[in-house]
């Protein structure tokens, strides 16, 4: 089993004693939810395991997010499928803004950088079916 890693938050209050630690997985989940809430994002890239889990109602909000922690600086890569017809630069910028705002609001942590990787587009057909157009080798 992999070692659980945490980010420690600095507490400036002299009245409160103790630690606040946030799991790296919580940071991934937070960024995944912030990304999914942006209009134009269809879904995050997942793995076969994520797809099987979703059949059983298990949702992994951290899928499609890779976070790197380096000397108290956080860098993130998000891998998304966008809806066909949206402006890729505009949606990508909104993803970056949303992720930065939510991370700072919820944790007081700042992102050094966030890279958005558009791995495919989803086109909805008139019949209600969806067509996945991707070059992603992980799907």
C-alpha positions, -999 to +999 in steps of 0.1 A: +000+000+000+013+035-009+024+058+018-003+085+025+012+120+020-001+152+035+003+189+032+005+208+064-012+242+068+004+270+087-017+283+116-010+319+126-034+319+157-016+319+190-048+306+207-051+273+188-026+245+192-024+216+168-018+206+132-040+208+101-029+183+074-046+177+041-041+145+022-027+148-013-058+128-025-081+155-011-062+181-032-068+159-063-105+155-054-109+193-048-093+201-082-113+174-099-147+187-086-137+223-095-128+212-130-160+192-135-182+222-125-169+243-154-194+246-183-181+228-214-163+200-195-180+167-203-159+145-181-124+138-167-101+112-182-102+080-162-089+045-163-106+012-169-108+008-132-127+041-129-152+030-155-158-003-137-162+016-104-187+040-120-209+010-130-213+002-093-220+038-084-185+045-071-174+080-082-137+090-081-137+128-081-099+128-083-097+110-116-080+129-144-060+150-120-022+146-113-008+168-086+030+173-079+042+187-046+076+203-047+089+224-018+055+236-007+046+245-043+018+226-060+016+220-097-014+202-113-022+186-146-059+180-154-070+157-183-104+165-197-129+157-224-147+188-236-181+191-252-179+195-290-185+231-301-171+249-270-142+273-272-112+252-260-091+282-249-120+298-230-130+266-212-094+258-204-090+293-188-122+288-168-108+255-156-076+272-144-095+300-127-119+276-110-092+253-097-071+282-084-100+299-067-113+267-050-079+255-038-071+289-023-106+293-007-108+258+008-072+253+018-053+287+017-028+269-006-017+284-040-011+266-072+023+272-089+008+261-122-021+242-136-019+226-170-051+216-189-048+187-212-077+183-236-076+146-245-108+144-265-142+158-275-176+145-269-202+150-296-239+144-288-259+129-316-296+137-323-304+102-311-291+110-277-260+088-281-226+103-275-196+100-298-162+100-281-134+115-303-100+111-288-064+104-294-058+094-258-040+060-257-051+055-221-088+051-230 
